[in-house]
Amino acid sequence: MKRSGLITTKIGMTRLYDDGGVAHPVTVLSVGDCAVIGNRTQEKNGYIANILGMREAKAKHVAKPQLAAAEKAGVKPYRKVVEFRVTDECVIPAGTQLSASHFVAGQFVDVQATSKGKGFQGAMKRHNFGGKEATHGVLKAHRSIGSTGMREWPGRVLKGKKMPGQMGNETVTVQNLKVFGVDASENLIFVEGAVPGSNGTFVLVTDAVKKEHKDLPVPTVVVSNETEQVTETTETETVAE
């Protein structure tokens, strides 16, 4: 069984204390207005998935194809739209508003986001090179990368050579982060450790693929009239990889 993930935004980092008084560094993720705006079916699309959207956008800020798709589905256009492939029992009806209670304290999750852009950087910062000596005849080459290619054969720089260049601003996935807790009233998820990206970045959170999970709401928990109810089923099931 494979559940849907959530789209969240990174608020920042803080520390929380457990019952023993031990401080844990956590990243605060806000679920906000994340909602299901559509589904993919095996008959029509060849696979099963939930289409999630977050942060409603004005029509003038959305591309025409995405705007037409939103109008056809009868939902509002969203700034961030992501598909999460799921199994048949984890399909969530379109229009469902998702909450932070989709995840439970103690479980492990995988997070994916765009890392901070560092611009053009040298090899010491980008690849952790040691650099050259500070003396003994080394002149104006202390942070250089040294030799990069060969002589007559093959007479070129091999692909993948670690050299200066653009650093950061790439998709990064961090696996097996523990959910320290969930604040359902504020729709916040507290994840132990650091999460890629700057504050305000969209972060995709899914059940950890390398861990086994128990007692998770299937397919999710939705908020209805200030109360939380589990849709379709209230049974606890084991979610394997």
LUMFIMI-750081 format. One record per residue: residue number from 1; x, y, z of N, C-alpha, C in turn. Coordinates in pm, whole numbers. Example, Ala and Ser with C-alpha at 12.3 -4.5 7.8 and 13.67 -1.06 7.14 Angstrom:
BEGIN
[site 1 [1319 -569 780] [1230 -450 780] [1320 -330 780]]
[site 2 [1285 -225 708] [1367 -106 714] [1290 3 787]]
END
This chain:
BEGIN
[site 1 [84 -119 0] [0 0 0] [88 125 0]]
[site 2 [49 221 -80] [126 345 -93] [31 464 -78]]
[site 3 [55 543 26] [-30 659 52] [19 781 -25]]
[site 4 [-68 881 -30] [-33 1007 -93] [60 1087 -3]]
[site 5 [138 1174 -64] [219 1268 12] [146 1400 28]]
[site 6 [215 1500 83] [158 1633 101] [253 1738 45]]
[site 7 [195 1849 0] [274 1967 -35] [274 2059 87]]
[site 8 [391 2100 131] [402 2189 245] [495 2305 210]]
[site 9 [500 2402 298] [598 2510 284] [684 2514 410]]
[site 10 [811 2544 390] [905 2548 501] [892 2681 575]]
[site 11 [865 2674 705] [852 2793 787] [987 2833 847]]
[site 12 [1063 2736 893] [1192 2764 955] [1227 2653 1053]]
[site 13 [1330 2676 1135] [1373 2576 1232] [1357 2631 1374]]
[site 14 [1337 2538 1468] [1329 2572 1609] [1370 2448 1687]]
[site 15 [1349 2452 1818] [1377 2334 1899] [1255 2301 1984]]
[site 16 [1232 2171 2000] [1124 2123 2085] [1181 2023 2184]]
[site 17 [1114 2008 2297] [1163 1921 2403] [1071 1800 2419]]
[site 18 [1134 1684 2439] [1055 1563 2462] [1021 1552 2610]]
[site 19 [957 1444 2648] [914 1426 2786] [1032 1418 2883]]
[site 20 [1148 1379 2832] [1266 1369 2917] [1344 1499 2928]]
[site 21 [1296 1605 2862] [1365 1733 2868] [1478 1747 2769]]
[site 22 [1489 1654 2672] [1595 1660 2571] [1549 1747 2455]]
[site 23 [1634 1840 2415] [1600 1930 2305] [1623 1861 2171]]
[site 24 [1530 1882 2078] [1541 1826 1944] [1529 1939 1842]]
[site 25 [1628 1955 1754] [1613 2055 1646] [1513 2006 1543]]
[site 26 [1414 2087 1512] [1308 2047 1421] [1287 2154 1315]]
[site 27 [1241 2111 1199] [1199 2201 1093] [1047 2207 1092]]
[site 28 [992 2327 1086] [847 2346 1089] [796 2356 947]]
[site 29 [702 2269 911] [643 2266 778] [494 2295 790]]
[site 30 [445 2386 707] [304 2424 709] [230 2357 593]]
[site 31 [120 2290 625] [38 2226 521] [-49 2329 450]]
[site 32 [-93 2431 522] [-168 2540 460] [-296 2495 392]]
[site 33 [-315 2541 267] [-438 2511 194] [-421 2396 96]]
[site 34 [-331 2303 128] [-308 2187 40] [-437 2107 25]]
[site 35 [-474 2077 -100] [-599 2006 -126] [-584 1917 -248]]
[site 36 [-671 1818 -257] [-674 1729 -375] [-758 1797 -482]]
[site 37 [-701 1816 -600] [-773 1885 -707] [-805 1792 -824]]
[site 38 [-765 1665 -814] [-795 1572 -923] [-733 1436 -897]]
[site 39 [-763 1342 -987] [-709 1207 -975] [-671 1153 -1112]]
[site 40 [-575 1062 -1113] [-541 984 -1232] [-592 842 -1211]]
[site 41 [-648 783 -1315] [-704 649 -1304] [-630 553 -1395]]
[site 42 [-638 425 -1357] [-571 322 -1436] [-634 310 -1573]]
[site 43 [-766 324 -1582] [-834 308 -1710] [-801 420 -1808]]
[site 44 [-794 542 -1759] [-775 657 -1846] [-629 695 -1866]]
[site 45 [-550 686 -1757] [-413 735 -1761] [-307 627 -1752]]
[site 46 [-346 506 -1716] [-250 398 -1707] [-182 388 -1571]]
[site 47 [-216 476 -1479] [-161 470 -1344] [-258 543 -1251]]
[site 48 [-241 521 -1121] [-329 580 -1020] [-251 686 -943]]
[site 49 [-307 804 -930] [-238 911 -859] [-338 1013 -808]]
[site 50 [-297 1082 -702] [-371 1198 -653] [-301 1324 -700]]
[site 51 [-377 1421 -750] [-321 1548 -793] [-349 1650 -683]]
[site 52 [-242 1704 -625] [-255 1798 -515] [-215 1938 -559]]
[site 53 [-282 2036 -502] [-248 2176 -529] [-232 2251 -398]]
[site 54 [-150 2355 -403] [-129 2437 -283] [-111 2582 -321]]
[site 55 [-159 2670 -239] [-150 2815 -250] [-226 2863 -374]]
[site 56 [-351 2900 -351] [-436 2948 -460] [-371 3067 -530]]
[site 57 [-384 3069 -663] [-321 3173 -743] [-427 3247 -824]]
[site 58 [-397 3371 -856] [-484 3448 -943] [-474 3395 -1085]]
[site 59 [-582 3407 -1159] [-586 3353 -1295] [-477 3414 -1383]]
[site 60 [-446 3542 -1362] [-347 3609 -1445] [-204 3559 -1419]]
[site 61 [-187 3488 -1308] [-54 3437 -1273] [-36 3290 -1310]]
[site 62 [-135 3231 -1376] [-131 3089 -1410] [-127 3074 -1562]]
[site 63 [-46 2980 -1610] [-38 2954 -1753] [-172 2904 -1806]]
[site 64 [-201 2934 -1931] [-331 2901 -1988] [-363 2751 -1983]]
[site 65 [-267 2661 -2013] [-301 2517 -2005] [-342 2475 -1863]]
[site 66 [-269 2525 -1762] [-303 2490 -1625] [-437 2553 -1583]]
[site 67 [-463 2673 -1633] [-590 2739 -1602] [-706 2664 -1664]]
[site 68 [-689 2618 -1789] [-794 2541 -1855] [-818 2408 -1784]]
[site 69 [-710 2344 -1736] [-725 2217 -1665] [-799 2237 -1534]]
[site 70 [-771 2348 -1464] [-839 2376 -1338] [-987 2403 -1361]]
[site 71 [-1019 2478 -1466] [-1159 2507 -1497] [-1234 2380 -1535]]
[site 72 [-1167 2292 -1609] [-1231 2166 -1649] [-1259 2078 -1528]]
[site 73 [-1166 2080 -1431] [-1185 1999 -1311] [-1278 2065 -1210]]
[site 74 [-1311 2192 -1233] [-1401 2262 -1143] [-1337 2305 -1013]]
[site 75 [-1205 2330 -1017] [-1134 2373 -897] [-1063 2504 -926]]
[site 76 [-1016 2568 -820] [-943 2692 -835] [-800 2663 -880]]
[site 77 [-738 2756 -955] [-598 2736 -994] [-505 2749 -874]]
[site 78 [-402 2667 -871] [-306 2668 -762] [-167 2698 -817]]
[site 79 [-86 2757 -730] [50 2792 -770] [138 2668 -784]]
[site 80 [121 2572 -693] [201 2450 -694] [110 2331 -713]]
[site 81 [135 2251 -816] [55 2132 -845] [150 2013 -857]]
[site 82 [121 1906 -783] [208 1788 -781] [122 1662 -784]]
[site 83 [171 1559 -852] [106 1428 -853] [179 1334 -758]]
[site 84 [102 1258 -681] [157 1154 -595] [94 1022 -635]]
[site 85 [175 929 -683] [123 798 -722] [85 718 -597]]
[site 86 [-31 655 -602] [-83 580 -488] [-139 448 -535]]
[site 87 [-171 364 -438] [-243 241 -468] [-393 269 -462]]
[site 88 [-471 172 -507] [-614 195 -528] [-687 235 -401]]
[site 89 [-649 175 -286] [-721 205 -162] [-683 341 -102]]
[site 90 [-583 407 -160] [-536 536 -106] [-577 654 -195]]
[site 91 [-671 633 -285] [-721 742 -368] [-807 834 -282]]
[site 92 [-781 964 -290] [-854 1064 -213] [-944 1142 -308]]
[site 93 [-1071 1157 -278] [-1162 1228 -370] [-1118 1372 -393]]
[site 94 [-1142 1420 -514] [-1109 1558 -548] [-1191 1654 -463]]
[site 95 [-1129 1763 -423] [-1195 1861 -338] [-1167 1842 -190]]
[site 96 [-1097 1733 -152] [-1068 1707 -12] [-958 1800 37]]
[site 97 [-983 1868 147] [-882 1954 210] [-797 1868 302]]
[site 98 [-666 1871 282] [-576 1786 359] [-524 1860 483]]
[site 99 [-484 1782 582] [-436 1841 707] [-305 1776 748]]
[site 100 [-239 1838 849] [-112 1786 899] [-128 1650 965]]
[site 101 [-251 1615 1006] [-275 1486 1071] [-263 1368 975]]
[site 102 [-234 1397 848] [-206 1289 752] [-84 1208 797]]
[site 103 [7 1274 869] [124 1206 925] [110 1202 1077]]
[site 104 [175 1103 1140] [164 1086 1285] [302 1095 1347]]
[site 105 [305 1138 1473] [431 1151 1545] [500 1015 1556]]
[site 106 [630 1014 1532] [708 892 1543] [735 822 1411]]
[site 107 [658 853 1308] [683 787 1180] [798 856 1106]]
[site 108 [848 789 1003] [957 843 923] [905 890 788]]
[site 109 [961 998 738] [917 1055 611] [1038 1089 525]]
[site 110 [1013 1100 396] [1112 1152 300] [1066 1291 257]]
[site 111 [1159 1385 250] [1125 1522 211] [1205 1559 86]]
[site 112 [1143 1637 -1] [1208 1680 -125] [1181 1828 -148]]
[site 113 [1287 1902 -180] [1273 2046 -202] [1389 2094 -287]]
[site 114 [1381 2218 -330] [1489 2281 -406] [1586 2347 -309]]
[site 115 [1713 2308 -316] [1812 2360 -223] [1842 2506 -249]]
[site 116 [1904 2571 -152] [1941 2711 -166] [2044 2727 -277]]
[site 117 [2028 2829 -361] [2124 2857 -466] [2244 2932 -411]]
[site 118 [2364 2884 -442] [2488 2946 -394] [2561 3022 -504]]
[site 119 [2508 3017 -626] [2577 3085 -735] [2698 3007 -783]]
[site 120 [2789 3076 -855] [2911 3012 -907] [3014 3004 -794]]
[site 121 [3058 2882 -763] [3152 2861 -653] [3271 2780 -699]]
[site 122 [3382 2798 -626] [3504 2722 -654] [3495 2580 -604]]
[site 123 [3597 2501 -638] [3594 2358 -605] [3606 2332 -455]]
[site 124 [3671 2422 -381] [3686 2399 -237] [3551 2408 -167]]
[site 125 [3469 2504 -204] [3337 2517 -143] [3239 2418 -204]]
[site 126 [3248 2398 -335] [3149 2315 -404] [3172 2166 -381]]
[site 127 [3300 2123 -377] [3330 1980 -366] [3416 1945 -245]]
[site 128 [3438 2044 -157] [3515 2019 -35] [3660 1981 -64]]
[site 129 [3720 2040 -166] [3862 2018 -193] [3946 2077 -79]]
[site 130 [4068 2024 -61] [4154 2070 47] [4237 2192 11]]
[site 131 [4254 2221 -119] [4337 2334 -159] [4485 2300 -153]]
[site 132 [4568 2393 -197] [4713 2371 -197] [4775 2432 -72]]
[site 133 [4905 2412 -56] [4974 2463 61] [4975 2615 62]]
[site 134 [4989 2671 181] [4990 2815 195] [5129 2875 173]]
[site 135 [5233 2790 164] [5370 2838 146] [5448 2735 63]]
[site 136 [5580 2733 77] [5667 2641 2] [5652 2660 -148]]
[site 137 [5653 2785 -191] [5656 2813 -334] [5522 2824 -402]]
[site 138 [5412 2799 -329] [5280 2811 -390] [5244 2959 -400]]
[site 139 [5218 3006 -522] [5193 3148 -544] [5060 3167 -615]]
[site 140 [4967 3233 -548] [4838 3269 -605] [4761 3148 -661]]
[site 141 [4777 3034 -596] [4706 2914 -641] [4656 2832 -523]]
[site 142 [4635 2899 -409] [4604 2828 -286] [4469 2756 -293]]
[site 143 [4373 2810 -367] [4240 2750 -373] [4208 2692 -511]]
[site 144 [4311 2672 -593] [4288 2617 -727] [4266 2466 -719]]
[site 145 [4220 2408 -830] [4184 2265 -830] [4296 2175 -879]]
[site 146 [4406 2232 -925] [4517 2149 -973] [4492 2098 -1114]]
[site 147 [4555 1988 -1150] [4545 1933 -1285] [4403 1883 -1312]]
[site 148 [4356 1906 -1435] [4219 1864 -1470] [4214 1761 -1582]]
[site 149 [4314 1759 -1672] [4307 1670 -1787] [4431 1584 -1802]]
[site 150 [4448 1527 -1922] [4561 1438 -1951] [4649 1500 -2059]]
[site 151 [4747 1424 -2104] [4835 1471 -2211] [4784 1422 -2346]]
[site 152 [4863 1341 -2415] [4824 1304 -2552] [4697 1219 -2555]]
[site 153 [4685 1127 -2458] [4566 1039 -2458] [4505 1039 -2320]]
[site 154 [4373 1057 -2305] [4277 1083 -2413] [4274 1228 -2458]]
[site 155 [4356 1314 -2399] [4367 1451 -2448] [4243 1536 -2425]]
[site 156 [4172 1508 -2319] [4051 1585 -2291] [4019 1573 -2142]]
[site 157 [3926 1653 -2097] [3879 1645 -1959] [3762 1547 -1954]]
[site 158 [3770 1449 -1867] [3666 1347 -1859] [3537 1406 -1803]]
[site 159 [3424 1351 -1849] [3295 1396 -1800] [3282 1366 -1651]]
[site 160 [3218 1459 -1580] [3198 1440 -1438] [3311 1490 -1352]]
[site 161 [3416 1549 -1413] [3527 1602 -1336] [3477 1712 -1242]]
[site 162 [3517 1703 -1116] [3474 1803 -1018] [3550 1932 -1040]]
[site 163 [3474 2035 -1081] [3532 2164 -1114] [3444 2275 -1060]]
[site 164 [3491 2400 -1064] [3405 2511 -1022] [3280 2521 -1109]]
[site 165 [3173 2575 -1053] [3050 2590 -1130] [2933 2625 -1040]]
[site 166 [2813 2618 -1099] [2690 2650 -1026] [2671 2554 -910]]
[site 167 [2643 2608 -793] [2624 2527 -673] [2485 2552 -616]]
[site 168 [2419 2445 -574] [2286 2457 -516] [2180 2474 -621]]
[site 169 [2061 2518 -578] [1946 2538 -667] [1913 2412 -745]]
[site 170 [1910 2299 -676] [1878 2171 -738] [1786 2092 -647]]
[site 171 [1716 1996 -705] [1623 1914 -628] [1700 1819 -537]]
[site 172 [1670 1825 -407] [1739 1743 -307] [1635 1665 -229]]
[site 173 [1659 1536 -211] [1571 1450 -131] [1646 1402 -9]]
[site 174 [1587 1420 108] [1644 1370 233] [1551 1262 286]]
[site 175 [1607 1144 312] [1525 1029 352] [1531 1005 502]]
[site 176 [1428 940 550] [1422 886 686] [1434 994 794]]
[site 177 [1360 1104 778] [1350 1202 884] [1230 1167 972]]
[site 178 [1246 1184 1101] [1141 1144 1195] [1047 1260 1222]]
[site 179 [918 1230 1223] [817 1330 1258] [813 1341 1410]]
[site 180 [857 1456 1461] [858 1476 1606] [718 1497 1659]]
[site 181 [636 1569 1583] [499 1593 1628] [418 1664 1522]]
[site 182 [289 1678 1548] [197 1742 1455] [107 1836 1534]]
[site 183 [88 1956 1481] [-5 2052 1541] [-125 2065 1446]]
[site 184 [-232 1992 1478] [-347 1988 1388] [-420 2122 1383]]
[site 185 [-422 2195 1495] [-496 2322 1497] [-431 2426 1408]]
[site 186 [-297 2427 1403] [-225 2523 1319] [-182 2462 1186]]
[site 187 [-211 2333 1166] [-177 2262 1042] [-26 2261 1018]]
[site 188 [50 2224 1122] [195 2224 1115] [250 2084 1139]]
[site 189 [360 2053 1071] [432 1928 1091] [573 1962 1139]]
[site 190 [618 1896 1246] [751 1919 1301] [839 1798 1266]]
[site 191 [939 1820 1183] [1026 1713 1136] [1164 1731 1197]]
[site 192 [1217 1626 1258] [1349 1636 1320] [1456 1654 1213]]
[site 193 [1550 1745 1238] [1661 1767 1147] [1633 1877 1046]]
[site 194 [1727 1893 954] [1721 2000 855] [1653 1952 728]]
[site 195 [1584 2044 663] [1514 2019 537] [1573 2112 431]]
[site 196 [1597 2063 309] [1657 2149 206] [1570 2271 176]]
[site 197 [1636 2379 128] [1564 2496 82] [1558 2607 184]]
[site 198 [1529 2727 135] [1514 2842 221] [1372 2848 276]]
[site 199 [1348 2936 371] [1214 2952 427] [1117 2997 319]]
[site 200 [1001 2936 316] [902 2965 213] [905 2870 96]]
[site 201 [1004 2781 92] [1017 2686 -18] [909 2578 -8]]
[site 202 [857 2535 -123] [765 2421 -125] [843 2293 -94]]
[site 203 [790 2212 -3] [853 2087 38] [753 1974 22]]
[site 204 [792 1869 -50] [707 1751 -68] [741 1650 41]]
[site 205 [640 1604 113] [659 1511 224] [582 1383 194]]
[site 206 [651 1269 200] [589 1140 176] [634 1040 282]]
[site 207 [560 931 296] [603 823 385] [738 770 339]]
[site 208 [829 745 432] [963 696 397] [953 561 326]]
[site 209 [1018 551 211] [1009 429 131] [1095 316 189]]
[site 210 [1192 351 274] [1281 249 328] [1242 205 469]]
[site 211 [1126 251 514] [1079 214 647] [943 146 637]]
[site 212 [909 69 740] [777 8 750] [692 88 847]]
[site 213 [567 112 811] [482 200 890] [360 125 941]]
[site 214 [315 166 1059] [195 108 1119] [106 220 1174]]
[site 215 [-21 190 1181] [-119 280 1243] [-124 416 1176]]
[site 216 [-123 418 1044] [-137 543 969] [-279 554 917]]
[site 217 [-336 675 912] [-471 691 858] [-475 662 709]]
[site 218 [-571 580 669] [-583 540 528] [-722 576 479]]
[site 219 [-738 652 370] [-626 709 293] [-569 837 350]]
[site 220 [-647 909 435] [-597 1032 495] [-691 1077 604]]
[site 221 [-662 1191 664] [-749 1256 762] [-791 1389 703]]
[site 222 [-921 1416 705] [-971 1542 650] [-1040 1621 759]]
[site 223 [-1039 1752 745] [-1102 1840 842] [-1242 1873 793]]
[site 224 [-1342 1850 878] [-1480 1878 842] [-1553 1934 962]]
[site 225 [-1599 2060 951] [-1674 2127 1057] [-1599 2125 1190]]
[site 226 [-1471 2164 1182] [-1384 2178 1296] [-1357 2046 1368]]
[site 227 [-1390 1934 1305] [-1356 1804 1361] [-1283 1725 1256]]
[site 228 [-1199 1633 1301] [-1121 1552 1208] [-1181 1413 1200]]
[site 229 [-1195 1364 1078] [-1248 1232 1057] [-1163 1162 952]]
[site 230 [-1148 1030 968] [-1074 951 871] [-1169 913 758]]
[site 231 [-1130 940 635] [-1217 913 521] [-1214 765 487]]
[site 232 [-1330 715 450] [-1349 580 396] [-1327 469 497]]
[site 233 [-1223 481 583] [-1195 373 677] [-1130 427 802]]
[site 234 [-1153 362 913] [-1089 400 1038] [-996 288 1086]]
[site 235 [-978 187 1005] [-890 77 1043] [-746 120 1030]]
[site 236 [-661 70 1118] [-517 95 1109] [-455 -20 1029]]
[site 237 [-373 19 933] [-312 -81 847] [-163 -58 841]]
[site 238 [-91 -162 805] [54 -155 791] [90 -112 650]]
[site 239 [172 -8 639] [215 41 509] [358 -5 488]]
[site 240 [378 -91 391] [514 -138 359] [565 -65 238]]
[site 241 [693 -86 211] [756 -19 97] [689 -56 -33]]
END
